[in-house]
């Protein structure tokens, strides 16, 4: 049975081989039969209830990284190794409280605004927009030096992570006081990519338009803008 383990299959050097492996990672995780998370914060502890499992996942080191969350979103079947066995996220999410909370957040996001699209449509749209942002970031980061880029590279990675957290699979991990960040991120992605006429990593106008898209996205404020749970802006 073929398998992929990040620490084995993504070399640190040479850089060209590492870049090739990372470019293939999205396809690998999306087409894998299952993705198994092996995190010491999880596999060293036994869990009983679904709530305990979700809390341990939420506060694990795995949940704090961008690329691991991306792999989780892409995975057809996402599983976590605990001390007392492997748990499938879909099975854990059978908890009615967490399903209801996820639906509350989805109704709050612009990808599901009562315009005739279903929750599945919104999720598919979000996935496509995140793929476009990821596809734009990869060539753009190699075009210019750190001081020459018109966008904040680390800020874009933070935005990408918040975008993945807006998916139905992971939005339950977001605290109520942080939901406004999901709205801010999905709103700016929708402004840039929802029209559907922008190719991944390319534009009709070339490099300048690509860099301008990333500059516009990285300018979104994730620190000071505040939205309440109903989506109204605070004065």
C-alpha positions in Angstrom: 0.0 0.0 0.0 1.5 3.4 -1.0 1.8 6.0 1.7 3.1 9.5 2.2 4.8 10.8 5.4 5.7 14.5 5.4 9.0 14.1 7.4 10.2 11.4 4.9 8.7 12.5 1.6 9.5 16.3 1.8 13.3 16.7 1.7 14.9 19.8 3.3 17.6 19.9 0.5 18.1 20.4 -2.3 15.6 23.3 -2.4 14.4 22.3 -5.9 13.4 18.9 -4.7 11.7 20.3 -1.7 9.7 22.8 -3.8 8.6 20.0 -6.2 7.4 17.9 -3.2 5.4 20.7 -1.7 3.8 21.5 -5.1 2.7 17.9 -5.3 1.4 17.8 -1.7 -2.1 19.3 -2.5 -2.8 16.6 -5.1 -1.5 13.9 -2.8 -3.6 14.9 0.2 -6.7 15.4 -2.0 -6.5 12.0 -3.6 -5.4 9.9 -0.6 -7.8 7.3 0.7 -7.3 8.7 4.2 -5.0 11.1 6.1 -3.8 10.1 9.6 -2.6 12.7 12.0 0.2 11.6 14.3 0.8 14.4 16.8 2.3 13.7 20.3 -0.3 16.0 21.8 -2.9 13.5 20.6 -1.4 10.0 20.5 0.0 10.3 24.0 -3.5 10.8 25.4 -6.7 8.6 25.5 -10.0 10.3 24.9 -13.5 9.4 25.9 -16.2 11.8 24.6 -16.4 13.6 21.3 -16.0 16.9 23.1 -12.7 15.8 24.7 -11.4 14.7 21.3 -12.4 17.9 19.6 -10.8 20.0 22.4 -7.5 18.0 22.1 -7.5 18.5 18.4 -8.2 22.2 18.6 -5.3 22.8 21.0 -2.8 20.4 19.4 0.3 21.6 17.6 -1.1 20.1 14.4 -4.0 22.6 14.5 -1.7 25.6 14.7 0.1 25.1 11.4 -1.1 26.3 8.0 0.0 23.3 5.9 -1.4 20.7 8.2 -4.8 22.4 8.3 -4.7 22.6 4.5 -4.1 18.8 4.3 -7.0 18.3 6.7 -9.4 20.3 4.5 -8.3 18.5 1.3 -8.5 15.0 2.9 -11.4 12.8 1.9 -11.2 11.0 5.3 -9.3 12.7 8.2 -8.3 10.6 11.1 -6.5 11.3 14.4 -4.4 8.8 16.4 -5.1 8.8 20.1 -3.6 6.6 22.7 -6.8 4.4 22.8 -7.3 4.2 19.0 -7.9 6.1 15.7 -10.8 8.4 15.5 -12.4 9.6 12.3 -13.2 13.4 12.4 -16.6 12.7 10.7 -17.5 10.3 13.5 -16.4 12.8 16.1 -18.4 15.5 14.5 -21.6 13.5 15.0 -21.8 15.5 18.3 -25.0 17.6 17.7 -23.6 20.7 19.5 -20.6 20.9 17.2 -22.7 20.4 14.1 -25.1 23.1 15.1 -22.2 25.5 15.9 -20.6 24.8 12.5 -23.9 25.7 10.8 -24.2 28.9 12.8 -20.8 30.0 11.5 -21.5 29.0 7.9 -24.6 31.2 7.9 -22.5 34.0 9.1 -20.0 33.8 6.2 -20.4 35.5 2.8 -20.1 32.2 1.0 -23.6 31.3 2.3 -25.8 34.4 2.2 -29.2 33.1 1.3 -28.6 33.8 -2.4 -29.8 30.3 -3.5 -26.5 28.5 -2.9 -26.4 25.5 -0.6 -23.8 24.9 2.2 -22.0 22.6 -0.2 -21.9 25.3 -2.8 -20.4 27.7 -0.3 -17.8 25.2 0.8 -16.9 24.4 -2.8 -16.6 28.1 -3.6 -14.4 28.7 -0.6 -12.2 25.7 -1.5 -11.7 27.1 -5.1 -10.9 30.6 -3.8 -8.3 29.2 -1.4 -6.8 27.1 -4.1 -6.5 30.3 -6.3 -4.8 32.2 -3.4 -2.4 29.3 -2.8 -1.7 29.1 -6.5 -1.0 32.9 -6.7 1.3 32.8 -3.7 3.6 30.1 -4.9 5.0 31.8 -8.0 4.8 35.3 -6.5 7.0 34.5 -3.6 9.8 33.5 -6.0 9.5 36.6 -8.2 11.0 39.3 -5.9 13.2 39.6 -2.8 11.6 40.0 0.7 12.0 43.8 0.7 10.7 44.2 -2.9 7.4 42.4 -2.5 4.3 44.6 -2.4 2.6 42.1 -0.1 3.3 40.6 3.3 4.2 36.9 2.8 3.6 35.9 6.4 0.3 37.8 6.5 -0.9 36.0 3.4 -0.1 32.6 5.0 -2.1 33.7 8.0 -5.0 34.7 5.8 -4.8 31.4 4.0 -5.0 29.5 7.3 -8.0 31.5 8.5 -9.6 30.7 5.1 -9.1 27.0 5.7 -10.6 27.4 9.2 -13.7 28.8 7.6 -14.5 25.4 6.1 -17.3 23.3 7.6 -14.7 20.8 8.6 -12.8 23.1 10.9 -14.9 26.2 11.7 -15.9 24.7 15.0 -12.3 25.3 16.2 -12.8 29.1 16.0 -13.8 30.9 19.2 -16.9 33.1 18.9 -14.8 36.2 19.5 -12.7 35.4 16.4 -15.4 34.6 13.9 -15.1 38.1 12.5 -11.7 37.1 11.2 -13.3 34.4 9.1 -15.7 36.9 7.7 -13.0 39.4 6.9 -10.9 36.8 5.1 -13.7 35.2 3.1 -15.1 38.6 2.2 -11.8 39.8 0.7 -11.3 36.4 -1.1 -14.7 36.7 -2.6 -14.0 40.3 -3.8 -10.8 39.1 -5.6 -11.6 35.6 -6.8 -15.4 34.9 -6.8 -15.9 36.3 -10.3 -14.3 33.1 -11.6 -12.4 34.8 -14.5 -9.0 34.8 -12.7 -6.7 31.9 -13.4 -4.5 30.4 -10.8 -1.1 32.1 -10.8 -1.8 34.0 -14.0 -3.7 37.0 -15.2 -4.4 38.7 -18.6 -2.2 41.6 -17.5 0.6 39.4 -16.2 2.8 39.8 -13.1 1.6 43.3 -12.1 -2.0 42.2 -11.7 -1.0 39.1 -9.8 1.1 41.1 -7.3 -1.7 43.7 -7.0 -4.2 40.9 -6.0 -1.8 39.7 -3.3 -1.2 43.2 -2.1 -4.9 43.9 -1.8 -5.6 40.6 0.0 -2.7 41.0 2.5 -4.0 44.5 3.4 -7.0 43.0 5.2 -7.1 43.9 8.9 -7.0 40.9 11.1 -6.2 42.7 14.3 -8.5 45.6 15.0 -11.7 45.2 13.1 -14.5 43.8 15.2 -17.7 42.1 14.3 -20.2 40.7 16.7 -21.7 37.2 16.3 -24.6 38.4 14.1 -22.1 40.0 11.6 -22.8 43.6 12.5 -19.8 45.9 12.8 -19.1 47.4 16.2 -18.8 51.2 16.4 
